[in-house]
Amino acid sequence: MSNKTKILVLGAGYGGVHAAKKLAKKYKKNDNVEITLIDKNTFHTLMTELHEVAGGRVHPESVQIELSKIFARTKVNLVTDYIEDVNTEKKVVKTTHGTYEYDYLIVGTGSEPAFFGVPGVKENGFTLWSFEDALEIRAHIKNMFEKASKERNEKARKRLLTFAVAGSGFTGIEMAGELLEWKTKLAKEYNVDEKEIRLLVVEAMGTILNMLDRSQADKAEAYMKKKGVEVLKNSPIVEVTEDKVTLKDGSEIETNTLIWTCGIQANHETKEYGLETARAGRLQTNEYMQATGKKDVYVVGDLTYFEEEPGKGTPQIVEAAEQTADTAVKNIVAAIENGQMTKFKSNYHGFMVSIGGKYCVANLAGVKLSGFFAMMMKHIVNLYYLFGVNGINACYHYLDHEFFGIEDKRNMFRGLLASKGNRLWTVPLRLYVGVLWTLEALKKMIGEDTWAKNGISSIFNGLGPDSWFKDGNVKMAFDWLHTAATSGASEATSDTANSAAATVTPILSHVPTFYAAIMKVFIPTPEVAVWFQRIVVITELGIGLCLIAGLFTFLASGASIFLVCNFVLSAMTGWDTLWYIFAGIALMQGAGRTFGLDYFVMPWIGEKVGNFWLGKRVPVYRQGK
């Protein structure tokens, strides 16, 4: 039997992924620790963003992060399988296709919707608690609009166009917000009267958004009502049928769409784990996140039930999932290394709820925000989380689907950052700038005065006496390079520099002090200056040829901007060259992928780098082999 310490993580939710990453980092160089993560899916789902998929705002894949990318270049073994049995006595987990022993077990299999015994909800309602749920709601809503567009019976049509969301927690309000924004597009697309669309939030309690303070919750409610959402409070649902929702007071809502977000409970599979349960079937833990009576079993995420204060269990939010995972990991490490155990102590930074892509209310560490700034903070928090999970790759894709690729102006910038422009129109600009940089490099290589006298034919006569490549020809107007020189060659250099300076009126009359200090470090002597000039000329030539060929256009454009900024700060260029900066910015948007080599090269590089950095995807049936 292996002497390795085996740590098994069940579930790739927020808690499970966080725990596995922390453990992998801790034991990166320790071959005696083996870490395995088991989940039924090959991806980590961003549960807090599911409403965006269900409401048609973003593409479905935007809420998925491949586990193979998250754990590329780590020691975590990924297993995609269904968990069938957890035997905490024998310390063995059985899946559909395998058996896994463990020394330490982290249970993070999450939660599922709770229906509270309301008749018909499970059969006739929709839930929003999985990727599949979001896709089902999305397809159903579009289907309702399509049917309504052909329905001549007014009563039947209004029933098709009535959408009710049960529950006014974060999920319910955010789902209602997405429908609020999506309905306008759908009405135009399917040619129905938007005035016939009815949106409702149905809440059993007398208040909404009870995780927020009342002032923020009231702002959210006022915003929804202003936009036409009906908020029904003190309205418990007692029965749901295929075309009707019945409330406790006997009133009825005729609808074919009820999205149920009223509560969650522990996954039903956890009943079979043989662990002590608490409220809503969640697993009872102690202050070390250990399952009651099982010192080698730890519980993280929504499953965890621990009361820091009497009557207040661990909240089922992302921060709680991560913090319970932190505690579990610290204590597993302590157990392995005979260290001191750590008690769980929460530190929640606040709560945020978005109502569509344009409005949000938030309470962050006591600071109350609403509108634009609240939405901005929501995006920053999401980016922070994604960077921790999958680095720049995840952040880039988030910015792309939330801002750069957004449709129907459904974000805080109303689509101002989104563009579907054809890159074809940048090709002439790319070629023009490329030719100019190439000619500029050749002029400096041959010598500006020589080029001015003989034109392009100068390239057949070799380097002129004023070439930037020749020893002693210091072209940069830095005082210390000329005042330090005493030789005749240096005097000639000074004359050449002054002559060059006289042909142009610089943007800056003198080199800024901070820039001079930097350059003095990099270019301390005339000899070094000449080598620096040669590098500049070669860089200019490289920029020009790359832009002409459409190769590495993004980098070449960035280098173009960088060089012009340096020429400006060196007091060597006038206003006539400033346009290069703005041209470079325009060309950075994939200008080389149209009639350029980037069309072939960049996808190839992306695939090779992706396979190296993020790992090559392995078919599920070959995992563990």
VEXMI-514061 format. One record per residue (C-alpha): residue number from 0; x, y, z. Coordinates in steps of 0.2 Angstrom, whole numbers. Example, Ala and Ser with C-alpha at 12.3 -4.5 7.8 and 13.67 -1.06 7.14 Angstrom:
[0 [62 -22 39]]
[1 [68 -5 36]]
//
This chain:
[0 [0 0 0]]
[1 [6 17 -4]]
[2 [14 28 10]]
[3 [7 44 2]]
[4 [-5 55 11]]
[5 [-21 55 1]]
[6 [-33 70 1]]
[7 [-49 68 -8]]
[8 [-60 83 -13]]
[9 [-78 80 -17]]
[10 [-86 94 -28]]
[11 [-79 107 -39]]
[12 [-90 121 -32]]
[13 [-83 137 -25]]
[14 [-77 128 -9]]
[15 [-70 113 -17]]
[16 [-60 122 -30]]
[17 [-53 134 -18]]
[18 [-48 120 -6]]
[19 [-40 110 -20]]
[20 [-30 125 -26]]
[21 [-24 130 -9]]
[22 [-18 112 -5]]
[23 [-10 110 -22]]
[24 [0 126 -19]]
[25 [5 121 -1]]
[26 [11 103 -7]]
[27 [17 108 -24]]
[28 [35 100 -21]]
[29 [29 87 -9]]
[30 [28 70 -18]]
[31 [21 62 -3]]
[32 [4 71 -4]]
[33 [-8 66 -17]]
[34 [-23 77 -21]]
[35 [-39 71 -30]]
[36 [-54 81 -35]]
[37 [-70 72 -40]]
[38 [-85 81 -49]]
[39 [-98 75 -61]]
[40 [-94 90 -73]]
[41 [-78 94 -82]]
[42 [-80 112 -77]]
[43 [-82 124 -63]]
[44 [-99 134 -64]]
[45 [-100 152 -59]]
[46 [-116 150 -49]]
[47 [-118 168 -46]]
[48 [-118 172 -64]]
[49 [-131 159 -70]]
[50 [-145 172 -71]]
[51 [-135 181 -85]]
[52 [-136 165 -95]]
[53 [-154 161 -91]]
[54 [-159 179 -95]]
[55 [-150 179 -112]]
[56 [-137 192 -108]]
[57 [-121 182 -111]]
[58 [-116 166 -120]]
[59 [-118 150 -110]]
[60 [-100 146 -110]]
[61 [-96 162 -101]]
[62 [-101 154 -84]]
[63 [-90 139 -86]]
[64 [-71 137 -82]]
[65 [-64 121 -87]]
[66 [-56 112 -73]]
[67 [-42 106 -83]]
[68 [-37 125 -86]]
[69 [-39 129 -67]]
[70 [-28 115 -62]]
[71 [-16 114 -76]]
[72 [2 113 -70]]
[73 [-3 108 -53]]
[74 [-3 91 -45]]
[75 [-22 89 -43]]
[76 [-29 74 -51]]
[77 [-46 77 -59]]
[78 [-59 64 -60]]
[79 [-75 67 -69]]
[80 [-88 54 -62]]
[81 [-103 52 -51]]
[82 [-101 49 -32]]
[83 [-111 34 -27]]
[84 [-105 30 -10]]
[85 [-95 38 4]]
[86 [-89 26 18]]
[87 [-82 37 31]]
[88 [-78 21 42]]
[89 [-67 13 29]]
[90 [-62 30 22]]
[91 [-67 25 4]]
[92 [-77 34 -9]]
[93 [-85 24 -23]]
[94 [-89 32 -40]]
[95 [-98 25 -55]]
[96 [-81 20 -62]]
[97 [-69 19 -48]]
[98 [-65 18 -30]]
[99 [-54 30 -20]]
[100 [-46 29 -3]]
[101 [-42 44 7]]
[102 [-33 50 23]]
[103 [-42 66 23]]
[104 [-59 70 15]]
[105 [-66 87 10]]
[106 [-85 87 6]]
[107 [-91 101 -5]]
[108 [-104 93 -15]]
[109 [-115 109 -13]]
[110 [-134 111 -12]]
[111 [-150 110 -22]]
[112 [-167 119 -23]]
[113 [-179 116 -9]]
[114 [-197 116 -13]]
[115 [-205 116 5]]
[116 [-218 104 0]]
[117 [-227 116 -11]]
[118 [-238 105 -23]]
[119 [-233 106 -42]]
[120 [-217 117 -40]]
[121 [-205 103 -45]]
[122 [-216 97 -59]]
[123 [-221 113 -66]]
[124 [-208 126 -61]]
[125 [-190 130 -66]]
[126 [-176 131 -54]]
[127 [-159 141 -57]]
[128 [-146 131 -48]]
[129 [-136 123 -62]]
[130 [-129 126 -79]]
[131 [-143 115 -87]]
[132 [-156 125 -77]]
[133 [-150 141 -85]]
[134 [-150 134 -102]]
[135 [-168 127 -100]]
[136 [-175 143 -94]]
[137 [-167 153 -108]]
[138 [-174 141 -121]]
[139 [-191 141 -112]]
[140 [-193 160 -112]]
[141 [-188 161 -130]]
[142 [-201 148 -134]]
[143 [-215 157 -124]]
[144 [-211 173 -135]]
[145 [-212 163 -151]]
[146 [-228 155 -146]]
[147 [-235 172 -141]]
[148 [-231 179 -158]]
[149 [-243 167 -166]]
[150 [-257 167 -153]]
[151 [-272 176 -157]]
[152 [-282 173 -141]]
[153 [-278 187 -130]]
[154 [-280 178 -114]]
[155 [-269 164 -119]]
[156 [-256 176 -126]]
[157 [-255 186 -110]]
[158 [-252 169 -100]]
[159 [-238 165 -112]]
[160 [-230 183 -109]]
[161 [-232 182 -90]]
[162 [-216 178 -81]]
[163 [-216 175 -62]]
[164 [-200 173 -51]]
[165 [-204 165 -34]]
[166 [-192 172 -20]]
[167 [-184 188 -18]]
[168 [-166 183 -12]]
[169 [-151 187 -23]]
[170 [-155 174 -36]]
[171 [-173 179 -38]]
[172 [-170 197 -39]]
[173 [-156 195 -51]]
[174 [-166 184 -62]]
[175 [-180 196 -63]]
[176 [-168 210 -67]]
[177 [-162 200 -82]]
[178 [-179 197 -88]]
[179 [-183 216 -86]]
[180 [-169 220 -99]]
[181 [-171 205 -110]]
[182 [-190 208 -114]]
[183 [-187 223 -125]]
[184 [-176 213 -137]]
[185 [-187 198 -137]]
[186 [-202 209 -140]]
[187 [-194 216 -156]]
[188 [-187 200 -161]]
[189 [-203 190 -160]]
[190 [-214 205 -165]]
[191 [-225 206 -149]]
[192 [-232 221 -140]]
[193 [-220 224 -125]]
[194 [-235 231 -116]]
[195 [-242 214 -114]]
[196 [-227 207 -105]]
[197 [-229 205 -87]]
[198 [-215 202 -74]]
[199 [-218 198 -56]]
[200 [-208 194 -41]]
[201 [-218 184 -28]]
[202 [-212 184 -10]]
[203 [-219 175 5]]
[204 [-212 187 17]]
[205 [-216 206 20]]
[206 [-199 212 14]]
[207 [-187 208 0]]
[208 [-168 205 -1]]
[209 [-166 202 18]]
[210 [-147 199 17]]
[211 [-146 218 13]]
[212 [-150 232 25]]
[213 [-168 240 22]]
[214 [-162 256 14]]
[215 [-153 246 0]]
[216 [-166 234 -2]]
[217 [-179 248 -4]]
[218 [-169 256 -18]]
[219 [-169 239 -27]]
[220 [-187 237 -25]]
[221 [-190 255 -31]]
[222 [-180 253 -46]]
[223 [-189 237 -51]]
[224 [-206 245 -48]]
[225 [-201 260 -59]]
[226 [-196 248 -73]]
[227 [-213 239 -72]]
[228 [-209 224 -61]]
[229 [-224 219 -50]]
[230 [-217 215 -32]]
[231 [-230 204 -23]]
[232 [-225 203 -4]]
[233 [-234 193 9]]
[234 [-239 181 -5]]
[235 [-234 163 -1]]
[236 [-237 151 -16]]
[237 [-248 136 -11]]
[238 [-249 127 -28]]
[239 [-242 127 -45]]
[240 [-249 120 -61]]
[241 [-244 120 -79]]
[242 [-253 137 -82]]
[243 [-257 144 -65]]
[244 [-249 149 -49]]
[245 [-261 150 -34]]
[246 [-257 161 -19]]
[247 [-262 159 -1]]
[248 [-275 172 -1]]
[249 [-283 163 -16]]
[250 [-278 174 -30]]
[251 [-271 166 -45]]
[252 [-257 171 -58]]
[253 [-260 164 -75]]
[254 [-243 160 -82]]
[255 [-233 146 -90]]
[256 [-217 152 -82]]
[257 [-213 151 -64]]
[258 [-194 152 -59]]
[259 [-192 145 -41]]
[260 [-178 153 -31]]
[261 [-186 152 -14]]
[262 [-172 142 -5]]
[263 [-159 128 -5]]
[264 [-155 113 4]]
[265 [-141 100 5]]
[266 [-139 89 -10]]
[267 [-150 73 -6]]
[268 [-135 62 -9]]
[269 [-127 68 7]]
[270 [-140 59 17]]
[271 [-130 43 12]]
[272 [-114 49 19]]
[273 [-118 44 37]]
[274 [-113 61 44]]
[275 [-123 71 56]]
[276 [-135 84 48]]
[277 [-142 100 53]]
[278 [-155 113 46]]
[279 [-160 110 28]]
[280 [-150 93 28]]
[281 [-133 103 29]]
[282 [-119 94 37]]
[283 [-115 99 55]]
[284 [-97 104 58]]
[285 [-87 110 73]]
[286 [-76 126 73]]
[287 [-62 117 63]]
[288 [-74 113 49]]
[289 [-73 95 54]]
[290 [-89 84 51]]
[291 [-96 80 69]]
[292 [-88 65 75]]
[293 [-76 63 60]]
[294 [-59 71 63]]
[295 [-53 67 45]]
[296 [-69 73 36]]
[297 [-70 92 32]]
[298 [-85 101 25]]
[299 [-85 117 15]]
[300 [-96 128 5]]
[301 [-115 127 6]]
[302 [-116 110 14]]
[303 [-107 118 30]]
[304 [-118 121 45]]
[305 [-109 130 59]]
[306 [-116 143 71]]
[307 [-104 156 75]]
[308 [-119 165 84]]
[309 [-133 155 91]]
[310 [-146 152 78]]
[311 [-136 159 64]]
[312 [-128 146 52]]
[313 [-115 148 40]]
[314 [-122 159 25]]
[315 [-123 150 8]]
[316 [-112 163 -1]]
[317 [-96 163 -11]]
[318 [-86 171 3]]
[319 [-92 158 16]]
[320 [-87 144 4]]
[321 [-70 151 2]]
[322 [-67 155 20]]
[323 [-73 137 26]]
[324 [-61 130 13]]
[325 [-47 140 20]]
[326 [-51 134 38]]
[327 [-52 116 32]]
[328 [-36 117 22]]
[329 [-26 125 37]]
[330 [-32 111 48]]
[331 [-28 97 36]]
[332 [-11 104 34]]
[333 [-10 105 53]]
[334 [-15 87 55]]
[335 [-2 81 42]]
[336 [12 92 50]]
[337 [7 90 68]]
[338 [3 109 69]]
[339 [-10 120 78]]
[340 [-28 118 73]]
[341 [-37 134 67]]
[342 [-54 139 72]]
[343 [-66 146 59]]
[344 [-69 165 60]]
[345 [-79 173 46]]
[346 [-74 189 38]]
[347 [-88 194 26]]
[348 [-85 210 16]]
[349 [-103 213 11]]
[350 [-117 209 -1]]
[351 [-121 214 -19]]
[352 [-136 211 -30]]
[353 [-138 217 -48]]
[354 [-154 220 -57]]
[355 [-149 217 -75]]
[356 [-133 224 -82]]
[357 [-135 242 -78]]
[358 [-141 243 -60]]
[359 [-134 236 -43]]
[360 [-135 239 -25]]
[361 [-121 234 -13]]
[362 [-116 235 5]]
[363 [-97 233 5]]
[364 [-89 233 23]]
[365 [-102 246 28]]
[366 [-101 257 13]]
[367 [-118 258 4]]
[368 [-117 260 -15]]
[369 [-130 259 -29]]
[370 [-131 262 -47]]
[371 [-115 263 -58]]
[372 [-102 262 -43]]
[373 [-111 247 -36]]
[374 [-110 238 -52]]
[375 [-92 243 -55]]
[376 [-88 235 -38]]
[377 [-97 220 -43]]
[378 [-87 218 -58]]
[379 [-71 221 -48]]
[380 [-75 208 -36]]
[381 [-79 195 -49]]
[382 [-63 199 -58]]
[383 [-53 197 -41]]
[384 [-61 180 -39]]
[385 [-58 174 -57]]
[386 [-40 179 -56]]
[387 [-38 168 -41]]
[388 [-46 154 -50]]
[389 [-39 155 -67]]
[390 [-28 170 -68]]
[391 [-28 182 -83]]
[392 [-36 170 -95]]
[393 [-52 170 -85]]
[394 [-52 188 -82]]
[395 [-50 192 -101]]
[396 [-64 181 -105]]
[397 [-75 189 -92]]
[398 [-71 206 -99]]
[399 [-75 200 -116]]
[400 [-92 193 -113]]
[401 [-97 207 -100]]
[402 [-90 222 -110]]
[403 [-82 220 -126]]
[404 [-94 207 -134]]
[405 [-110 212 -125]]
[406 [-126 214 -135]]
[407 [-141 225 -133]]
[408 [-131 238 -123]]
[409 [-134 227 -107]]
[410 [-120 233 -96]]
[411 [-115 248 -85]]
[412 [-107 256 -101]]
[413 [-123 253 -111]]
[414 [-113 245 -124]]
[415 [-100 259 -127]]
[416 [-86 246 -125]]
[417 [-93 233 -137]]
[418 [-89 233 -155]]
[419 [-92 222 -170]]
[420 [-83 232 -183]]
[421 [-75 224 -198]]
[422 [-56 223 -196]]
[423 [-54 225 -215]]
[424 [-55 244 -214]]
[425 [-39 244 -204]]
[426 [-29 235 -217]]
[427 [-24 251 -227]]
[428 [-19 260 -211]]
[429 [-9 245 -205]]
[430 [1 245 -222]]
[431 [3 264 -222]]
[432 [10 264 -204]]
[433 [21 249 -208]]
[434 [29 258 -224]]
[435 [32 274 -214]]
[436 [41 265 -200]]
[437 [51 255 -213]]
[438 [56 271 -222]]
[439 [60 279 -206]]
[440 [72 265 -201]]
[441 [81 265 -218]]
[442 [83 284 -216]]
[443 [91 283 -200]]
[444 [102 268 -205]]
[445 [108 277 -221]]
[446 [108 294 -213]]
[447 [95 308 -214]]
[448 [106 320 -223]]
[449 [112 307 -235]]
[450 [94 301 -238]]
[451 [88 319 -241]]
[452 [101 321 -255]]
[453 [100 304 -264]]
[454 [83 298 -260]]
[455 [79 279 -259]]
[456 [94 275 -270]]
[457 [105 278 -255]]
[458 [102 261 -249]]
[459 [113 254 -263]]
[460 [127 265 -258]]
[461 [130 259 -240]]
[462 [130 269 -224]]
[463 [132 287 -226]]
[464 [143 298 -214]]
[465 [128 303 -204]]
[466 [121 285 -201]]
[467 [114 281 -184]]
[468 [125 265 -185]]
[469 [142 274 -186]]
[470 [153 276 -171]]
[471 [153 293 -164]]
[472 [137 298 -172]]
[473 [126 302 -157]]
[474 [109 308 -162]]
[475 [101 309 -146]]
[476 [99 326 -138]]
[477 [104 322 -120]]
[478 [116 335 -113]]
[479 [128 323 -104]]
[480 [131 314 -120]]
[481 [138 329 -128]]
[482 [146 339 -114]]
[483 [156 324 -109]]
[484 [164 322 -126]]
[485 [180 332 -130]]
[486 [186 324 -146]]
[487 [184 330 -163]]
[488 [172 316 -167]]
[489 [161 322 -152]]
[490 [161 339 -158]]
[491 [155 333 -175]]
[492 [142 323 -166]]
[493 [136 338 -157]]
[494 [135 348 -174]]
[495 [125 333 -181]]
[496 [113 333 -166]]
[497 [110 351 -167]]
[498 [108 350 -186]]
[499 [95 337 -184]]
[500 [86 346 -170]]
[501 [85 361 -180]]
[502 [74 352 -193]]
[503 [60 349 -181]]
[504 [51 359 -168]]
[505 [50 347 -153]]
[506 [34 345 -143]]
[507 [44 347 -127]]
[508 [57 361 -127]]
[509 [68 350 -115]]
[510 [69 333 -108]]
[511 [59 331 -92]]
[512 [70 328 -77]]
[513 [63 311 -72]]
[514 [65 304 -90]]
[515 [83 311 -91]]
[516 [87 302 -74]]
[517 [81 286 -82]]
[518 [90 288 -98]]
[519 [106 292 -89]]
[520 [106 275 -81]]
[521 [103 266 -98]]
[522 [114 277 -109]]
[523 [128 284 -98]]
[524 [141 287 -112]]
[525 [142 291 -131]]
[526 [148 274 -135]]
[527 [132 266 -127]]
[528 [121 279 -135]]
[529 [127 273 -152]]
[530 [122 255 -148]]
[531 [106 261 -141]]
[532 [103 270 -158]]
[533 [106 254 -167]]
[534 [93 245 -157]]
[535 [81 259 -160]]
[536 [83 258 -179]]
[537 [82 239 -179]]
[538 [66 240 -169]]
[539 [58 253 -181]]
[540 [63 241 -195]]
[541 [55 227 -186]]
[542 [39 237 -182]]
[543 [37 242 -201]]
[544 [40 224 -208]]
[545 [28 216 -195]]
[546 [14 229 -199]]
[547 [16 226 -218]]
[548 [16 207 -216]]
[549 [2 208 -202]]
[550 [13 198 -191]]
[551 [12 201 -172]]
[552 [2 216 -175]]
[553 [-3 219 -157]]
[554 [15 219 -151]]
[555 [21 229 -166]]
[556 [8 242 -163]]
[557 [12 243 -144]]
[558 [30 245 -149]]
[559 [26 259 -161]]
[560 [17 268 -147]]
[561 [31 265 -135]]
[562 [44 272 -147]]
[563 [34 288 -151]]
[564 [32 291 -133]]
[565 [50 290 -130]]
[566 [54 301 -144]]
[567 [42 314 -137]]
[568 [50 313 -120]]
[569 [68 314 -128]]
[570 [62 331 -135]]
[571 [67 324 -152]]
[572 [50 324 -161]]
[573 [36 336 -166]]
[574 [17 336 -166]]
[575 [17 329 -184]]
[576 [22 311 -177]]
[577 [9 311 -163]]
[578 [-4 303 -174]]
[579 [7 287 -173]]
[580 [1 284 -155]]
[581 [-18 284 -160]]
[582 [-14 274 -176]]
[583 [-6 261 -165]]
[584 [-21 260 -153]]
[585 [-32 257 -168]]
[586 [-21 243 -175]]
[587 [-20 234 -159]]
[588 [-38 227 -162]]
[589 [-33 212 -172]]
[590 [-28 222 -188]]
[591 [-16 208 -193]]
[592 [-29 194 -194]]
[593 [-36 202 -210]]
[594 [-25 199 -225]]
[595 [-10 196 -213]]
[596 [0 182 -206]]
[597 [-8 184 -189]]
[598 [-23 175 -196]]
[599 [-12 159 -196]]
[600 [1 162 -183]]
[601 [-9 168 -168]]
[602 [-21 153 -167]]
[603 [-6 142 -169]]
[604 [3 151 -155]]
[605 [-13 152 -144]]
[606 [-15 133 -146]]
[607 [3 129 -141]]
[608 [4 141 -127]]
[609 [-13 136 -121]]
[610 [-8 117 -121]]
[611 [8 122 -111]]
[612 [1 134 -99]]
[613 [-17 129 -97]]
[614 [-14 110 -101]]
[615 [-21 100 -115]]
[616 [-38 94 -113]]
[617 [-39 75 -109]]
[618 [-55 65 -113]]
[619 [-65 60 -98]]
[620 [-63 42 -102]]
[621 [-44 44 -101]]
[622 [-43 53 -84]]
[623 [-32 45 -71]]
[624 [-24 34 -84]]
//
